[in-house]
Amino acid sequence: MEEKRIEKHLYERKYQTATGEWSRSFYVRLKDWKGVRRVWPAGDALKTARAKRAEYEHRNALREDFDKSKVQGMTFAKWGDIYLERYASKKRSHAEDARHVAALGLFFGTMTLSQVTRAHVEAFKQSRKERLSYKGTLVSDAYCNRELATLRHMLKLALEEGLVETIPLVRLHKEEGGRERTLSPEEYQRLLADSPVHLQRIITCAYETGMRAGEIRNLTWEKIDLKMGFLRLAAIDTKANEKRAIPISPALRAILDDIKKEQREAKVAPIGGHVFTWGGRAMSEGWKRAFHTACQKAGLDGFRFHDLRHTFVTMKVRQGFDYKRIMSITGHKTFAVFQRYNNPSEEDLKEVVAGTPPLMLQKGSR
């Protein structure tokens, strides 16, 4: 999602729908006479948005109490519904956000927002250790942290909208170190051999670029610069909301040439201009099941698609490339996060001391 200021108090959001199409909406944002930051939706037409802005500016000049019409003692459950509709409906992670809000609602649902305290937050964290996730497994600290991050965001927005005067501190669990699962060249070849062609191409793209699954799935031809040899992602395409230029390797170039030839011979342009398609449409979530099946066939139980990103980072560090260039390709903003993706093997560690000459110890004087 991309946001930009159009005029004073008027902003535009651009976002990509599930079908790959681009859409936009406007909203009015200003600090009212109470000093509270306000945000109001203003439709998808600029003329209408300007009229809405003028209306809210006039009402603010008259010192209208914008909180007067709000339901007194807003419950957490009600705010959860508003949060999903107003702030999460356009996000790619909407389904995951909905699961988080549902889990939070089981604990906080009947409370008013002003009743939520730090003690309640800690009690929720403890209760999650006794409940199962939507997959039927025990909730890990890492997964609970995703729910706590949603809780923190919900409370912060409630504060900004004037629904509460203060909000409690939400501390996350301390998570264990990063995963250590990466693919060896032999495992990579086995995985490709046990994958159908359309999945081979996606796996190769991840292995050769370190791109995230969503970035690959939403990759369109307009983002591919074959002449200069780069995939050019706009800020709206990336998790960090920063544009990236990703070099195209020879292996990936061969795949892109094959796909382009196939799409040209089919004489049917893929919907949305997507590179990786199935039946002319953008890849659905079904490819994840195909990836899981391929991993089982290749004897790679527990290997996740995101681990290909770990593999790329580890492989490039092992090849001697500097951190700055690798981070520029992967989009890691901090060295601390980048280090979690670099997983040296025991063989890598042994190489560090393998070339150290033996030290001749001298006898000490008596």
C-alpha positions as CSV (number, residue, x, y, z in Angstrom):
1,M,0.0,0.0,0.0
2,E,1.3,3.5,-0.9
3,E,0.2,6.7,0.7
4,K,0.9,10.3,-0.4
5,R,-0.2,13.8,0.5
6,I,-2.3,15.3,-2.3
7,E,-3.2,18.7,-0.8
8,K,-3.4,20.1,2.7
9,H,-5.3,17.6,5.0
10,L,-6.0,15.4,2.0
11,Y,-4.2,12.1,1.3
12,E,-4.4,9.3,-1.2
13,R,-3.9,5.6,-0.7
14,K,-3.1,3.3,-3.6
15,Y,-3.4,-0.5,-3.1
16,Q,-3.4,-3.7,-5.1
17,T,-6.4,-5.9,-4.9
18,A,-6.3,-9.7,-4.7
19,T,-6.7,-9.9,-8.5
20,G,-3.7,-7.7,-9.0
21,E,-5.6,-4.6,-10.1
22,W,-4.7,-1.2,-8.7
23,S,-7.3,0.9,-6.9
24,R,-7.2,4.1,-4.8
25,S,-9.1,5.9,-2.0
26,F,-8.8,9.3,-0.4
27,Y,-9.0,10.3,3.2
28,V,-8.9,13.5,5.3
29,R,-6.4,13.8,8.0
30,L,-6.0,16.8,10.4
31,K,-5.4,17.6,14.0
32,D,-8.6,19.0,15.5
33,W,-9.1,21.9,17.9
34,K,-8.6,19.5,20.8
35,G,-5.2,18.5,19.5
36,V,-6.4,15.0,18.5
37,R,-5.4,13.6,15.1
38,R,-8.4,12.7,13.1
39,V,-8.7,10.5,10.0
40,W,-11.9,10.2,7.9
41,P,-12.5,8.2,4.7
42,A,-13.3,10.5,1.8
43,G,-14.3,8.1,-1.1
44,D,-12.4,7.2,-4.3
45,A,-13.1,10.4,-6.3
46,L,-11.0,13.5,-5.9
47,K,-13.9,15.9,-6.2
48,T,-15.8,14.2,-3.5
49,A,-12.7,14.0,-1.3
50,R,-12.2,17.8,-1.6
51,A,-15.8,18.4,-0.6
52,K,-15.4,16.1,2.5
53,R,-12.2,17.9,3.5
54,A,-14.0,21.3,3.3
55,E,-16.8,19.9,5.4
56,Y,-14.5,18.6,8.2
57,E,-12.4,21.8,8.2
58,H,-15.5,23.8,8.6
59,R,-16.8,21.6,11.4
60,N,-13.4,21.8,13.1
61,A,-13.4,25.6,12.8
62,L,-16.8,25.6,14.6
63,R,-15.1,23.5,17.4
64,E,-17.4,20.6,17.0
65,D,-16.9,17.7,19.4
66,F,-16.2,14.8,17.0
67,D,-16.3,12.3,19.9
68,K,-19.9,13.2,20.8
69,S,-21.5,10.8,18.4
70,K,-19.2,7.9,19.4
71,V,-20.5,5.1,21.4
72,Q,-19.7,5.6,25.1
73,G,-17.6,2.9,26.6
74,M,-16.6,1.3,23.3
75,T,-16.0,-2.4,23.8
76,F,-12.9,-4.2,22.5
77,A,-15.1,-6.5,20.4
78,K,-16.8,-3.5,18.7
79,W,-13.5,-1.8,18.1
80,G,-12.1,-5.0,16.6
81,D,-14.9,-5.0,14.0
82,I,-14.2,-1.3,13.2
83,Y,-10.4,-2.0,13.1
84,L,-10.8,-4.8,10.5
85,E,-13.2,-2.8,8.4
86,R,-11.4,0.6,8.5
87,Y,-7.7,-0.3,8.8
88,A,-7.2,-3.9,7.7
89,S,-9.7,-4.6,4.9
90,K,-7.3,-3.5,2.2
91,K,-4.2,-5.2,3.6
92,R,-2.7,-8.3,2.1
93,S,-2.6,-9.8,5.6
94,H,-6.3,-9.2,6.2
95,A,-7.1,-12.9,6.9
96,E,-4.2,-13.1,9.4
97,D,-5.3,-9.9,11.0
98,A,-8.8,-11.3,11.4
99,R,-7.5,-14.4,13.1
100,H,-5.5,-12.2,15.5
101,V,-8.5,-10.0,16.3
102,A,-10.6,-13.1,16.9
103,A,-8.1,-14.5,19.4
104,L,-7.8,-11.2,21.2
105,G,-11.6,-10.9,21.2
106,L,-12.0,-14.2,23.2
107,F,-10.1,-12.6,26.0
108,F,-10.7,-8.8,25.8
109,G,-14.1,-8.8,23.9
110,T,-16.5,-7.7,26.7
111,M,-14.1,-5.1,28.2
112,T,-14.3,-1.5,27.2
113,L,-11.1,-0.1,25.7
114,S,-10.4,2.0,28.8
115,Q,-10.6,-1.1,31.0
116,V,-7.6,-2.8,29.2
117,T,-4.6,-2.6,31.5
118,R,-1.0,-4.0,31.4
119,A,-2.1,-6.7,33.9
120,H,-4.8,-7.8,31.4
121,V,-2.2,-7.9,28.6
122,E,0.1,-10.1,30.7
123,A,-2.8,-12.4,31.6
124,F,-3.6,-12.7,27.9
125,K,0.0,-13.8,27.2
126,Q,-0.3,-16.4,29.8
127,S,-3.7,-17.7,28.6
128,R,-2.3,-18.1,25.1
129,K,0.1,-20.7,26.4
130,E,-2.9,-22.8,27.4
131,R,-4.9,-22.5,24.1
132,L,-4.4,-23.9,20.6
133,S,-3.8,-21.9,17.4
134,Y,-6.2,-22.1,14.5
135,K,-4.0,-24.9,13.2
136,G,-4.7,-27.0,16.3
137,T,-1.1,-26.6,17.6
138,L,0.3,-25.0,20.7
139,V,0.8,-21.2,20.3
140,S,4.5,-20.3,20.1
141,D,5.9,-17.1,21.5
142,A,6.6,-15.9,18.0
143,Y,2.9,-16.4,16.9
144,C,1.7,-14.8,20.2
145,N,3.9,-11.8,19.3
146,R,2.1,-11.3,16.0
147,E,-1.2,-11.2,18.0
148,L,0.4,-8.8,20.5
149,A,1.6,-6.5,17.7
150,T,-2.0,-6.4,16.4
151,L,-3.2,-5.5,19.9
152,R,-0.7,-2.8,20.2
153,H,-1.7,-1.3,16.8
154,M,-5.4,-1.4,17.8
155,L,-4.8,0.4,21.0
156,K,-2.6,3.0,19.4
157,L,-5.3,3.8,16.8
158,A,-7.9,4.0,19.6
159,L,-5.7,6.5,21.3
160,E,-5.3,8.5,18.1
161,E,-9.1,8.6,17.5
162,G,-9.7,9.8,21.1
163,L,-11.5,6.7,22.2
164,V,-9.1,6.4,25.2
165,E,-6.9,8.8,27.0
166,T,-4.1,6.3,27.8
167,I,-3.1,2.9,26.6
168,P,-1.1,0.1,28.4
169,L,2.4,-1.0,27.5
170,V,2.3,-4.1,25.4
171,R,5.6,-6.1,25.8
172,L,6.4,-8.9,23.3
173,H,7.9,-12.2,24.2
174,K,11.6,-12.5,23.7
175,E,11.9,-14.8,20.7
176,E,14.5,-17.4,20.1
177,G,17.2,-16.9,17.5
178,G,16.5,-17.1,13.8
179,R,15.9,-20.4,12.0
180,E,18.9,-22.4,10.9
181,R,17.3,-24.2,8.0
182,T,18.9,-23.6,4.6
183,L,19.2,-25.7,1.5
184,S,22.4,-27.3,0.3
185,P,22.9,-27.4,-3.5
186,E,22.0,-31.1,-3.5
187,E,18.8,-30.5,-1.6
188,Y,17.9,-27.7,-3.9
189,Q,18.3,-29.9,-7.0
190,R,16.1,-32.6,-5.3
191,L,13.4,-30.0,-4.6
192,L,13.4,-28.9,-8.2
193,A,13.2,-32.5,-9.4
194,D,10.1,-33.2,-7.3
195,S,8.3,-30.0,-8.3
196,P,6.0,-29.3,-11.3
197,V,7.4,-26.8,-13.9
198,H,5.3,-23.8,-12.7
199,L,6.6,-24.4,-9.1
200,Q,10.2,-25.0,-10.3
201,R,10.1,-21.4,-11.7
202,I,8.9,-19.9,-8.5
203,I,11.4,-21.8,-6.4
204,T,14.2,-20.8,-8.7
205,C,13.2,-17.1,-8.5
206,A,13.3,-17.2,-4.7
207,Y,16.6,-19.1,-4.6
208,E,18.2,-16.7,-7.1
209,T,16.9,-13.5,-5.6
210,G,15.9,-13.9,-2.0
211,M,12.5,-12.4,-2.7
212,R,9.6,-12.9,-0.4
213,A,6.7,-15.1,-1.6
214,G,4.3,-12.2,-1.9
215,E,6.8,-10.2,-4.0
216,I,7.2,-13.1,-6.4
217,R,3.5,-13.8,-6.6
218,N,2.7,-10.2,-7.4
219,L,5.6,-9.8,-9.9
220,T,4.4,-8.2,-13.1
221,W,6.2,-7.7,-16.5
222,E,6.3,-3.9,-16.0
223,K,8.6,-4.4,-13.1
224,I,11.1,-6.4,-15.1
225,D,13.9,-4.5,-16.9
226,L,15.4,-7.2,-19.1
227,K,17.6,-4.7,-20.9
228,M,19.4,-3.6,-17.8
229,G,19.0,-7.0,-16.1
230,F,17.0,-6.0,-13.0
231,L,13.7,-6.7,-11.3
232,R,12.5,-3.2,-10.1
233,L,10.1,-3.3,-7.2
234,A,8.3,-0.1,-6.2
235,A,7.9,0.8,-2.6
236,I,4.3,-0.4,-2.6
237,D,5.5,-3.9,-3.6
238,T,7.8,-4.4,-0.6
239,K,7.3,-5.1,3.1
240,A,9.7,-2.3,4.1
241,N,7.9,0.2,1.7
242,E,11.1,0.9,0.0
243,K,11.9,0.3,-3.7
244,R,14.4,-2.3,-4.6
245,A,16.5,-3.2,-7.7
246,I,17.2,-7.0,-7.8
247,P,19.7,-8.3,-10.3
248,I,18.5,-11.0,-12.7
249,S,20.8,-14.1,-12.6
250,P,21.4,-16.2,-15.8
251,A,19.1,-19.0,-14.4
252,L,16.3,-16.6,-13.7
253,R,16.8,-14.9,-17.1
254,A,16.3,-18.2,-18.8
255,I,13.1,-18.8,-16.9
256,L,11.7,-15.3,-17.7
257,D,12.6,-15.9,-21.4
258,D,10.7,-19.2,-21.4
259,I,7.7,-17.7,-19.7
260,K,7.6,-14.7,-22.1
261,K,7.8,-17.1,-25.1
262,E,5.0,-19.3,-23.8
263,Q,2.7,-16.3,-23.0
264,R,3.4,-14.9,-26.5
265,E,2.7,-18.2,-28.2
266,A,-0.6,-18.6,-26.2
267,K,-1.6,-15.1,-27.6
268,V,-3.4,-14.4,-24.3
269,A,-2.0,-11.8,-22.0
270,P,-2.0,-12.9,-18.4
271,I,-4.6,-11.0,-16.3
272,G,-2.9,-8.2,-14.4
273,G,0.3,-8.7,-16.4
274,H,1.6,-11.3,-13.8
275,V,4.8,-13.2,-14.6
276,F,4.1,-16.4,-12.7
277,T,0.6,-17.6,-13.6
278,W,-1.6,-20.7,-13.6
279,G,-4.2,-20.9,-16.4
280,G,-3.5,-17.2,-17.3
281,R,-4.3,-16.0,-13.8
282,A,-2.2,-14.9,-10.9
283,M,-1.0,-17.7,-8.7
284,S,-3.5,-18.6,-5.9
285,E,-2.6,-19.7,-2.4
286,G,-2.7,-23.3,-3.8
287,W,0.9,-23.2,-4.8
288,K,1.8,-23.4,-1.1
289,R,0.2,-26.8,-0.9
290,A,2.2,-27.8,-4.0
291,F,5.4,-26.6,-2.4
292,H,4.7,-28.6,0.8
293,T,4.0,-31.7,-1.2
294,A,7.3,-31.2,-3.2
295,C,9.2,-30.8,0.1
296,Q,7.8,-34.0,1.4
297,K,8.8,-35.9,-1.8
298,A,12.3,-34.5,-1.6
299,G,12.7,-35.5,2.1
300,L,12.7,-31.8,3.3
301,D,10.1,-32.0,6.1
302,G,9.7,-28.8,7.9
303,F,11.3,-26.7,5.2
304,R,9.3,-23.5,4.5
305,F,9.2,-21.4,1.4
306,H,10.6,-18.4,3.3
307,D,13.6,-20.5,4.2
308,L,14.7,-20.0,0.5
309,R,15.3,-16.4,1.5
310,H,17.5,-17.6,4.4
311,T,19.3,-19.8,1.9
312,F,20.0,-16.9,-0.5
313,V,21.5,-14.8,2.3
314,T,23.6,-17.6,3.6
315,M,24.8,-18.6,0.2
316,K,25.9,-15.0,-0.8
317,V,27.7,-14.4,2.5
318,R,29.5,-17.8,2.0
319,Q,30.5,-16.6,-1.5
320,G,32.2,-13.6,0.0
321,F,29.9,-10.8,-1.0
322,D,29.7,-7.8,1.4
323,Y,26.7,-7.3,3.6
324,K,25.7,-3.9,2.2
325,R,25.1,-5.2,-1.3
326,I,23.2,-8.3,-0.1
327,M,21.0,-6.3,2.1
328,S,20.3,-3.9,-0.8
329,I,19.0,-6.9,-2.8
330,T,17.0,-8.5,0.0
331,G,15.6,-5.3,1.4
332,H,16.8,-5.9,5.0
333,K,16.8,-2.5,6.7
334,T,18.9,-3.4,9.8
335,F,22.0,-5.5,10.2
336,A,20.4,-7.3,13.3
337,V,17.5,-8.7,11.2
338,F,19.9,-9.5,8.3
339,Q,22.0,-11.6,10.7
340,R,19.0,-13.8,11.6
341,Y,18.9,-14.8,7.9
342,N,22.6,-15.7,7.7
343,N,22.9,-19.3,9.0
344,P,26.5,-20.6,8.7
345,S,26.9,-24.4,8.8
346,E,29.4,-26.2,11.0
347,E,31.5,-26.8,7.9
348,D,31.6,-23.0,7.4
349,L,32.8,-22.6,10.9
350,K,35.5,-25.2,10.5
351,E,36.8,-23.3,7.4
352,V,37.5,-20.3,9.6
353,V,40.3,-22.1,11.5
354,A,41.3,-24.6,8.8
355,G,44.0,-22.3,7.4
356,T,45.4,-21.2,10.7
357,P,49.0,-22.4,11.0
358,P,50.0,-24.2,14.2
359,L,51.5,-22.1,16.9
360,M,54.8,-23.3,18.2
361,L,54.7,-23.1,22.0
362,Q,57.9,-22.3,23.7
363,K,58.8,-23.8,27.0
364,G,58.4,-21.4,29.8
365,S,61.3,-20.6,32.1
366,R,61.4,-22.3,35.5
